[in-house]
Amino acid sequence: MERQLRLLDKVVFLLDIHKAKKLLEINKILTQSLKIEKVLQNVIVAASELIEVSDVLIIYLYDEKTNTLRFAEGEGIHKEKLSKIAFSPGESISGKIFTEKKSKLFTSEQEIDAFMKNMTPENYRYYYEGVKKRKIKSAFCVPILNKDRCLGVVVVDNFNQNNVFTKEDIEVIEFVADQSAIAIDNSNMYQHLKEKNRLLKQSISIHNQFYQLIIEGRGIDHFISLLERIISSPVTFDANIYDQDEHTFPIVRGNDVLGHLKLTKPFQSFVEMDQIAIEQASLSIALELIKNNAIFEKEIHFREEVFNQLMEGISGRDLHHALQYVKWNEGSHVQCIILEGQDHPLWEIDRLIDKERFVQSIERITYTIGLHSLIFTKAFQLIMIIPTQSKHTLNKLIKQIQMHWKNDKHILFGIGRETTIQELSISYHEAVRSIGYAKMHHIQVVEYAMLGIERLLYEVDEDILDMFMNDKLHKLYTLDESYLETLRIFIKLNKNHKQTAEYLHIHANTLYYRLRKIEEVLQIDFNDEKDWIDLVVAFRLYVASNKKDD
């Protein structure tokens, strides 16, 4: 302000009354409008009236996004041509004055040419056409400054006379430029606030549209359709939480990724309002998924209640309602299958819809096979009660589940025998024992009906089994570990001496010595049927006990 007052005093003193009056009115003229276009037009009009010998007046404003000076307004030029110019800071007269922030009066054509020498060929072509292919004779350039920030420059040219401009002309335009800088800043602030207000209104409108769909319970498809209309671009919802790239936008709840929106281009490439719409759609879909998961959990709980009722052996109307729900009849035979992860749970407990997606994948597979199954979860196990099927259909079901999850999960299957609905508890407990055996022995599929002596051992008290095992084997523990390994292979190969020696890579005499030593220590005879059966059972218990400890 102090600089402007000094300029005003000096300029008013030097000018005639008409120009002085015009200069005093400049502030009023520049504040008549907050529209940047009108402000710039007023600057040009004021400058042309004050500098009568000017042929051309041009305003270039700095564009922060492109870091260039762009044509903003002018008089005596071809506006369309000049609008294509983009001066870098330091390029040509305008770029140099912008960088140096000091006015410059050119005293010769040579000086003008020297300042314009580094103009790019493309900019020069547009500039030359913009000034209607005329050569500058006289010129000066003034920076538009406000609080030491350069907003742009004002260029004044004359194409007919040399040294036509004076220092007083520069001081007049400096005063106009200083006043216009304030007006430009005010206009920019107004436009910024206006744009923010517009975006806010649009954002509220977008929010209300999605909110209305949520209230109406329209679902994910309607959210996607609304988003596509707003951003005028195709969008798809992808439930795969691992398939991410620059064209996807995550749907999250806290740190939990629930899915993605697949876009046609990177999120940052969309305009701000489209980004707001994408974010709002993501939030709405997240809320829908959370709601659906809550409904799913209630459904799973209800299925477990139906299962518990069937396990209790209900009859009459209660049985009729339960069978109607699962689409079975009273004479149906069923089979229980339990699924569990080998080393890790089938779903992550901290992922909201991980369990839901796993259960739904199993439901889809059973549906494609044509099974009316009762599927629910207990802790980290998935339990399936299916109508009795042929061996082929059962194998097909297991194979399809394995194929679907082969890259993500190591699934174990425990299968109970076929029973009537009234004896469902038998098949369930058999499946429980089968899945336990599968985990202990790392076997992928265990059918209770295919188990041998293990079925009997499951029914015996564990303490009694330990006593039997120790009674039969405790003396064996005093021997070297090689004797235990020899006995294990000897049992595995059904007492075949030759194959046992080859498997252990030992001489036949060494094998003979070890076997005689085991018989001697245990005081048994391998050829005695009772001794051999007791030994095999005890040794199986020993192996199972050691696996359980591991």
Buried (B, 14 or more C-beta within 10 A) or exposed (E): EEEBEEBBEBBBEBBEEEBBEBBEEBBEBBBEBBEBEBBBBBBBBBBBEBBEEBBBBBBBBBEEEEEBBBBBBBBBBBEEBBBBBBBBBEBBBBBBBBBBEEBBBBEEBEBBEEBBEEBBEEBBBBBBBBBEEBEBBBBBBBBBBBEEEBBBBBBBBBBEEEEBBBEBBBBBBBBBBBBBBBBBBBBBEBEEEEEEEEEEEBBEEBBEBBEEBBEEEBBBEBBBEBBBEBBEBEBEBEBEBEEEEEBBBBBBBEEBBBBBBBBEEEBEEBEEBBBBBBBBBBBBBBBBBBEBBEEBEEEBEEBBEBBEBBEEEBEEEEBEEBBEEBEBEEEBBBBBBBBBBBEEBBBEEEBBBBBBBBBBEBBEBBEEBEBEBBBBBEEBBBBBBBBBBEEEBBEBBBEBBBEBBEEEBBBBBBBBBBBBBEBBBBBBBBBBBBBBBBBBEEBEBBBBEEBEEBBEBBEEEEEEBEEBBBEBBEBBEEBEEEBBEBBBBBBEBEBEEEBBBEBBEBEEEBBEEBBEBBBEBBEBEBEEEEBBEBBBBBBBBBBBBEEEEE
